[in-house]
Amino acid sequence: MRESKIITIERFLLDTQPDYARGELTSILYDLALAAKIISAQTRRAGLLDILGFADNVNVQGETQRKLDVYADDVIIKLTQHTGRLCAMVSEEREEVISIPECFTKGSYILVFDPLDGSSNIDTNISIGTIFGIYKTLDEENSGCLADCLQPGRDLVAAGYMLYGTSTMMVYSTGKGVHGFTLDPSWGEFILSHENICFPNPPAYFSFNHAITHRLPTPILAYIDWLRNLTEPTLTHRYVGSMVADFHRNLIHGGVFGYPAAPTKPDGKIRLLYEAAPLAFLAEQAGGFGSDGSQSLLEIKPSYIHQRVPVFIGNRFLVEKAKEILFPKI
Ligand code: P6P
């Protein structure tokens, strides 16, 4: 009988960090796991704590902030800014780069994150998530500068997400495969539940918002029709409206998520730095691919911390078909 093992995320982080590591990246990932526990606890009780609904302000995206958005943003910043591991942060909820206060030691890493993705689903008890990416500073002498925060996804040293769903999961990669941990709420521990996740073949799903397809350019419609009419394999359509949930389902069962550019959203909707690039990093680590329709999302150097991009992400052959249809070789 295979000896079953209980491996906590802390144990896995320590066992898999390189011998030369000083433990700084490991420590950031551990802090994010703790943030996930805190956010998860609050999310589970959101309906009871008068933190449903809207905060009193609008974020940089022009979206009315939800109280839980603000809460999750605060938790991640307060847990990490004083640790001496980070030299800057970028949050979907904050207009500018978040500098490390003078009273704290600066470290060598940059944390970019969407504290609560899919937050329009909070009040209806649908899965939501946190997405993060971690970069190393380009210049220790000038760490935390804007250039440090505008690195292409190819330079990520780690990326991952937390999914607050029927269970709370943390899924991450440091470039050595994608690994999933499920929170045991009675223990308060993340336990290794999905080691070395890879997109399965054949894939099962495709995920698009069909409420906007009538506004999409013809080539995109041709790609969606190709997905709809595929027979080997036949794909089922699922769309949660929470990218982390859609990405995770496709990672486990195979599929492609797309949020293309549309006349009303000429650059698409998904943000490059803290949504698309981290998930594309994970996708490639899991044998899949992430593209803006023409190139790998990991090759795009952000020009602005809140830059948006069209996104096609999932099983490699499904994503590469998008380029074939959208940009046919003449
Ligand atoms: P729509 C959530 O706001 C988000 O950024 C992603 O999580 C999600 O996939 C997408 O927007 C949903 O957008 O336009 O379909 O509601």
Boltz pocket constraint, residues with backbone or C-beta under 6 A from the ligand:
constraints:
  - pocket:
      binder: B
      contacts: [[A, 117], [A, 118], [A, 119], [A, 120], [A, 209], [A, 241], [A, 242], [A, 243], [A, 244], [A, 246], [A, 269], [A, 270]]
      max_distance: 6.0
